[in-house]
Amino acid sequence: MTTIVAVAALLILVASGVHIALALGIIAVGLLNFNYSIPVVLIAQMAWDSIDKYALVCIPFFIFAGNLMSRGNLALVILELVGTVIRWFRGGIALALAISSVFFAAVNGSSVACAVALGPAAVKLLPAEGYSTRFAASVVAVCGTLGLMIPPSLTFILIGSIVGLPITDLFIAGIVPGLFEAALLGVTTLVVSRINGYGGIGHRPDWKGFGQKLPGAAGALLMPVLIIGTIYMGWFTPTEVSALAAAYAMVLVLLVYRTANLAAVWDTARESVMQTVMIYGVLLGSGLLTAVLTRLGIAAELTGMLTAAQVSPFEFLLVVNLCLIVIGMFLDGVSMIVLLAPILFPMASAVGVNPIHFAVIMTALVEVATLTPPVGLNLFVMSRITKLPLHEMVRGVLPFYGARLLALVILNAFPALSLALL
């Protein structure tokens, strides 16, 4: 009965507009203080312990680095570079946009940040070459979700900190699935472009133009190598490389490209701090929620039920995927992870699903949620950038949504994609 009342109260608070972090804190503190008579001082200590982790220091640095790269308008630099060699065929510049999204995914770790970085450049460039604005916005919205899978993924940082998985392993596990998703979305982009007759300028690649633009884009292109390469080689931890990435991004925008001044860097730092505080607030609430779940014994009880019922990994994953697709219609990705990860990961381990593989699956489900109305964040972001109504964005994204679901099925069926580099 206590669980039902707590869940109902939490849903009411969230539905009324209370931020998820505050809603979690109110419910968790109430249960711990009044039901279990835990002193407020100890509750505060429990909350602090949930964010007093060395690995979480990387969050503000990665956010700051990604925001600097976006503010520096480097999306157009990368998009023009890739476009010189592939814009000549049908859908070429749209494919260049999909490829550029992989670059920005490997810089900022957020789907919304990817969409914000690429959106203005895409809306400026693609319609000028015969693509519809809706199609350009849809490609950005869909490919922007790669920021959740390709490291440095903030989703993996949250999952790792909540359930205790090594963030470095999660980053490495996301590389192959992220590239696979990018390839599938690239193929879909070409197919839709050809069906609609979009693009096609010239008769051959402009290698001369590529050579001229490459030196100017080299500084930006090195950022993903710095982040992913050093982590995979074991030279730096995610926290260490996040600080290095932030410093490198400052050098790029201030000295190399000179697309920002010190005042702009300061504004970016303030914006990044606000975003970080929001995430840390959610983590504080999730720490208290985990304490409540432990005392209520919900996770242990559900795990025992699964073990007794001899549920197979296939059956478990099928139910989880269907449920999270529906839940993703009403909750954002951070809320899904915070509320469900403490419950689902013990259950996944109990039925024999590798926790790293399950983290990749959950991240893929969050990617789908960012495209699912009525709360699909990427849809709203691109609707605001392009001034297109939301229903137009939904229509544009629909062909790509099928590709997203296909990728989800394949990632579920083949754990080797997630574990190949580990």
N, C-alpha and C positions, 0 to 999 in steps of 0.2 A: 504493500500500500504506500509506503514511504517513497518508493521508487516512482510509482505512477504519479503521485502528487508532485514530486520534484521535476519530473519530465514535463508535466503539464504546465507547471509554473515557469520553467525555462522557455518553453515554446511561446507562452503568453508574453513574456518579457521581450523575446526576440521579435515576435510579430508586432509588438507595440512600438518598435523602433529603438529599444535599448541595445547598445552595442554588445556583441557576443561576449567580449571580455568582462564587462560589468555584469551582464546577466549570469555568467558562470560564477563570478565571484560572489554575487548575492546568494545564489542557491547553495553553493558549496559552503560558504561561511555559515549560513543559516543551519544547514544540516550538521556541520561539525560542532558548532557551538551549542545549539539547542538540543539536538538529538543525542550527541555523544559527549557533551559537556567538556569539550576541548577548549582550554583558555585561548583568548584572542591572540595573546602573545605567541603561543605555539602555532596557531594558524598562520600568523604573519611569517613565522620562521619557515613553515612548510612552503608557503608561497615563494619566499625568497630562494629557497633551495631549488625550486623548479627552474629558475633562470640563472642561478649562480654556477654556470657551467662554461668552461673555457671554449668549448666548441661554438657556443652561441655568440661569441664576440665577432664572428665572421659576418653576422647578419647586417649590422650597420655599414660595414666596409663594402660588402657586395652591393648593397642598395645604393650607396654613395657612388661607387664606380659605374654602375649601370645608369644612374641618373645623369652623371656627367657625360657619358657617351651619348645619351639621348639628347641632352641639352646642346652638345657640340654639333648636332645635326650631321653626324657621321653616317647616318642611314643612306643619305643620298650619295655619299662618296662610294660606299660599298655597292649600292644598287647600280650606279652608273658603271663601275668597274666590271661587274659580272655581266651587265647588259651589253657591253661592247662585243662580246663573243657569242652571245646566244639570242640577242633580240631580233636577229634576222629571220628566224622561223616563227611559225604560228605559236603564240603563247610564250615566246622567248623571254620577253621582259617580265611577264608574270612568273615564269620559272625563276628568273633572276631574283624576284622578290621573295620567293619561297627559299631560295638558297641564302639570301641575305638574312632571313629570319633565323637560320641556323647560327649564323655569326652572332646576332644579338642575343639569342637564347644562351649562348656560351659566354655572355658578358654580364647579363643582369639577373638571371634566375627567376624571372616573373613574367607571366603571360601578359598581364596588363601593361607592364613596362615595355615589353616587346611591341605590343600594338601601338602604344603611344609613340615609340621611337620610329616605327616604320610607317605609321598611318599618314602623316602629312606628306612624306616623300612619295608614297605610293599614289595618293590622291592627286598629287601634282603631276606625276610622270605618266602613269598608265592611261588616264583618259586622253592625254595629248597624243597617244599612239593608237587610239581607236578602241580602247577597252572601256566598258561601262564603269561608272563610279561604284555601282553596287558590287560588281565583280572584284574590283580592286580592294574595296573595303572588306569583302568576304575573305579574300586570300590573306589579308593581314590578320583578320580576326582568327582564322583557323590556324595559320602558321605561327601566330604569336603564342599559341598554347605550348609550343615546343620549349618555351622558357621554363615550363614546369618540369620537364623531363631531362633536358640536357643540362649538365652541371655548369655553373653552380646553382642548382635548383633550390629555391627557398622551401619548396615542398619537402624535399628530402631532408633539409636541415630541421624542419619542424618534426617530421616523422622520427628522425634519428634521436632528437632531444626528448621526445615524448615517450617512445618505447625503448630507448636505450640501444639502438643499432648504431654501428660505426658510420659516421657521416661520410668518411672517405670511401668506404665500400659502397654506400648508396650512390655517391657521385659516379663512381666507376661503373656501377650497374646500369646507370641511366644512359651511358654513351651509345651503346648499340641500339637499344630500343628507340632512343631519340633520333638517331640517324635513319633507322628503319621507318619511323613515322614520317620523317622529312621526305624520304624517297617516295613513300606512298602518296603523300600530299602533293609532291611535285608531279607525279604521274597524273593524278586527278586534275591538277591545274592545267596540264597540257591537254587533256581530253576535253575538259569544259571549254578551253580556249578554242580548240579546233572545231567543236560543235557550233560555237557561236561566231566563228570566223574572226577572232580577235588577233591583232598583232600581225607581225610579218613586215619588217622594214629592211630592204636590201636583199642581197643574194648570197652573202658569205660573211663569216665572222670578221670583225674589225680588229685584227691582231695588232695593227699599228696603234690604234686608239687604246687597246688594252695595255700595250707597253708604255704609252705615255701616261696613263692614269695609275699604273701599278706603283710607282715610287711614292706617289702622294697618298695612296691607300695602305701602304705597307705598315705604317705605324699602328693603324687601327686593326689590321689583320693579325698582328702579333698578339693582341689581347687574349683571344681564345687559346692560343698556344701557351701563353704564360699561365693561364688558369688551369686548363685541363692537363697540359703536358707535365707541368711540375707536380701536380697532385698524383697523376698516374705513375710517374717515375719515382714517387716517394721522396722527392726533394723537399717539399713543403707540406704542412698540414693545411686543411681548408682555411683555418683561422690565419695562418701566416700568409698564405697566398692572397687572401682577401685584402689584407693591408697593403701588400705589394701591388695588387690590381688597382686599389684606390689611388695610390701614389702615381702609378703609371698613367691612369686616366687623367689625373691633374696635369701631368706633363704634356699629354697629348692636346688637351683643349686649351691650355695656357700658352705653350711654347711651340708645339709642332703645327697644329692647325689654326691656333689663335681664334677659335670660335667662341671663346668665353673669357671674361676678365675676372679679377678677384672678387668683385661684387657678385657676379653670377655664380662663382664657386661657393661663396658664402650662402647665397640663397639656396643653392642645391644642397649644401650641408644641412641647413635648417629643415628643408623638406625631407631629407633622408632621415633626420632624427625623429621627425613626427611619424614617419612610416615605421621606423624601428620601435618607437614607443607603443604603437598600436599592436605590433606583433608580440612584443614582450608582455603587453597586457593580456593578450590571449593566452600566452604561455603561463602566466601567473594563474589565470583562471583554470587552465588545463591541469596544472599541478595540483590544485585543490580538488578538481574533479576526480583526478586519479586517486587521491586519498579517500574521497567519498566512495568511489567504486570499490576500492579495496576493503573498506569497512562494511559496505553492504554485501560484498561477496558476489557481485553480479557476474564479473568476468569468470571467476572460478566456477560458479554454478553453471553458466552457459558452456564452459569448457567441459565440465563433467557430463553434461547432457549430450554434447556432441560425441564424446568418447564412448558413452554408453550406447548411443544409437548407431555407432560405427558409420558415421557419415563419411563419405569418400571426399577426397580433395575436389573432384569435379563437381559434386553436388554442392559443396560449400561455396566454391568460387561462383557457380551459376547463381546461387541465391544472393551472394554478396554483390555481384555485378548488377543484377536486376534491381536490387534494393537501392544501391548507391546511385544508379542512373535516375531513379525516381527522386531520391533525396536531393540529388544535385540540381533538381528543378527549383528547389526552394532554399537551399543553403549555399553559401559561397565555399570555396575550397578550404580556406583556413578553418571555418566552422566544422566542416565535414571531418577534417583530420583531427581536430581537437576533441570533438564529441565521440568519434567512433574508433579512432586508433587504439585507445587503451582497452577497448572491448574486443575488437576484431583480431588484433595481432596474437593474443594468447589463444584464441579460437583457431586461427590459421595454423599455428604451431601444433596444436593438439590434433589436427586432422592430417598433418604431414606436409603442409605447404611451407616451402622455404620462406623465412621472413623477409629476406632481401627481394625475392621474387614477388612476394605479396606487396611490398612497398612500391615496386614498379607498377603493379596492377592498380593499386590505390591511386597512385599519381596519374596514371592514364585515365582513371575514372574522374579525377578532379579536372583533367584536361577537357573531357567531354562535358562536365558540368559548366565550364566557362562559356560553352556554346549553346547551352540548353535554356530556352526561355522558361519562366519569366525572369530568372535571376542571372542569366548568362552575362558575366561581367564584360567579356570581350565584345559582345554584341552592343552593349550600352556604350562602351568606349568608342567604337567605330561609328556608331550612330551619332554620337556627339561630335566627332571629328568631321564627319561628312555631311551632317545635317539630314541624313536619310532617316525616315521613320523606322521604328524597330521591326515592323512586319516586313519591310523591304530587306533588312539585314537577315532576317530568318530565311526568307526565300533564297537569298544569295548563298547562304551557308549550307543549305539543305544538301546539295550534291557532295559537299565535303564531309558532311556529318556521316554519310554512309561509309566513307573512307576511314573516318575516325573509329566507327564501330568495328570495321573489319580489322583495323590495327589492334583494337582492344581484344578481339577474339583470338588473334594470333599470339599476342603477348600472354594471354591466359594459357593457351595450349602449349606453348613452347618456352618453358623456363630457361632453356639454354640461351635465349636471346638476352635475358637479364643477367645471367651468371657467366657469360662467355669470357669476360675479361678478369674475373675474380680468381 
